[in-house]
């Protein structure tokens, strides 16, 4: 019997993955945004909605940022069933790309205060119901990371953590922090992080995302006890710290579709050569490719790994290492990690054996990432 063959596109879609840096509302489909606006009689034309989605940038002539998209979407999510719907749609899209596990951020402090039914407990229950539905129907596991909106006050962050403490849930694993970092580095929110740590929540943070100083990563790790860094690209500007965190194995969730670097190097060739993800890998840092804002960024998990190979020059052995990195850096139980290390490796190797061809990468561009 002739062995089934796979194209590289098939392979990118089918091998198992974990996405540890996924903003729930960044995965809202365009049609869902429009439907929510219609449901609540919010004036939003299709062309205005498309401005939030990179896929339509040429059509609209402008691109509003991901943060602006999240701000709008939180104002449109006015009932628990909206969160249920969005999480299920996120799971459907991820499942089609071989994703087996997601840790997704959402921002409780952005719930619209004018709707009394939209509180932390109600939304957590809606998301938990969706998680159970998804796991039962698709086998995809999703867990939640309430995230601090750093554009709001440190006191609002403490309120969020107190809500978590008052209503603990097994699907809530830890806290994060996101939104614009420029005037709100992570140490500003040390009390919220300290409180979360005292109640045994895991800690992650967006640091040094927009070309900002590597000091934000150092502060997060050394002072706040952050265990996983989201973005963190400018750490490579400090070779001593880079080596230290490489040796410690600090996980960095990196985003090939990061908007800042698209703007830095609009020429595709420059972007491929100069993106800091390449330097981070060469330095031996523990990197995990993630999608960040799936539909807003016009990417998928399959495309994320395709870019790592076809644009950044990683070989397929490197993808296998990154896949295992994603398991190790996850906040799932150790028992589940052990099972996935075995089953995902077997699946990766089995699928790879069916490839009709492996990618051909010029030697001068090739990265063989081995940790």
Protein Blocks (a to p, Z undefined) as FASTA:
>chain_A
ZZddddfklmmmmpccddfbdcfklmpcfklmmmmmmmnopacdfklmmmmpmklmmmno
pacdfklmmmmmmmmmmbfklmmmmmmmmmmmmmmnopabdcddddfklpcfklmklcfk
lmmmmmmmmmmmmmmmnopacdddddddfkbcfklmmmmmmmmmmmgcfklnbdcdedjf
klocfklmmmmmmmmmmnopacdddehklopafklmmmmmmmnopabdghjlmmmmmmkl
mmmmmmnopacdddfklmklmmmmmplklmmmmomklmmmmnopacdddekjmmlnopaf
klmmmmmmmmnopafklmmmmmmmmmmmpccdfklmmmmmmmmmmmmmmmmmmpfbdcdd
dfklpccddZZ
